[in-house]
Amino acid sequence: MINKVVSDAEEAIKDISDGATIMLGGFGLCGIPENCINALVEKNVKNLICISNNAGVDDFGIGLMLKKRQVKKMISSYVGENAEFERQLLSGELEVDLIPQGTLATRCLAAGYGMPAIFTPAGVGTEVAEGKEIRNFDGKDYLMEYAFDADFAIVKAWKGDTAGNLIFRSTSRNFNPVMAMAGKITIAEVEELVEAGELDPDYIHTPGIYVHRIFQGKDYEKRIEQRTVRKVN
């Protein structure tokens, strides 16, 4: 078996260069690949096309990459928590493709399954459909959307093994599994890395066949985007 284990985030992202298209797992700030994002910021690669559910916040996640002007285009479904994103969008510094969340997930899934395109009713009759093919099935119009073509998929899991098998915990099982299937090269950072055979096969969410590099991350902050607590009288 080819060794998939690398020492750290810097080694994992070493061949990501300017102009790459990257998928980044997570939902809000939950389950984002913090170590790899920080390594990309340190490496200062430019003109990236980032496919992610969101754009992080101003001082965390993808927001750190936006702050350093590393992102040329964001392909996302929700970007409402980032003032720097808003500034770059309104000033014309950043290209943005806003996509319905289900369409975003299914285009990832299609790439993982080897499907070239999907048909969805989401976006028909709106600006989302401009310039795209519409087909009618059983009297209903559907919009054709292409599967994503990403050079890299970067995901974060709770546990993984040296063969690349991954387990995601709770809410972090969001865009991570579908993106792990979809990149030409998939990089996984995990909180705990164990030897092959130590994970219960019944609990594995992403088989190691999809994962090219894996490492044990460190110093996770796991920030909460909008903390809401009950008021105590």
Buried (B, 14 or more C-beta within 10 A) or exposed (E): EEEBBBEBBBBBBEEBEEEBBBBBBBBBBBBBBBBBBBBBBEBEBBEBBBBBBBBBBBEBBBBBBBBEBBBBBBBBBBBEBBEBBBEBBEEEEBEBEBBBBEBBBBBBBBBBEEEEEBBBEBBBEEEBBEEEEEEEEEEEEBBBBBBBBBBBBBBBBBBBBBBBBBBBEEEBBBBBBBBBBBBEBBBBBBBEBBEEEEBEEEEBBBBBEBBBBBBBBEEEEEBEBEEEEEEEE
